């Protein structure tokens, strides 16, 4: 992140205005769209960060891309960013908005990585176990497949990670044998 404090402040301001205008969910959809565009199209981010392109051109580009796809509040907010010279942080602000929204709504984002695709029943069981562990939070599980795990799973819970993969177990065994715990020192 280039400027997390700035992104957090702008995101907080947008959340406050969206709550006041009773359009928090619409604004979240808009920020998810902006985040997706920034992640999929690095040229857009580069364009917004370019000091060579004038503010009026950037405003016209933003209007062309987002008019009809986002709410008036979001368009006005993006124009404000451009007028204040903060458009280079558009991707960070969108990510900060999404994170603050989830925190505000007491959502826990969990990532489950397995060696093969898991059944929905497994995800539901995991969701119920985590819901019992984290009271007053809604649990949202994102699944991913990584064949290099060989088996087992990795569970990311924000700042915590539970690695119960076969690949990690094999690496631990490899370290033990490379240190020769079982061979007498000469």
Secondary structure, 3 states (H helix, E strand, C coil): CCCHHHHHHHHHHHHHHHHHCCCHHHHHHHHHHHHHHHHHCHHHHHHHHCCCCCHHHHHHHHHHHHECCECHHHHHHHHHHHHCCCHHHHHHHHHHHHHHHHHHCCEEEEEEEECCCCCHHHHHHHHHHHHHHCCCCEEEEEEEECHHHCCEEEEEECCEEEEEEHHHHHHHHHHHHHCCCCCCCC
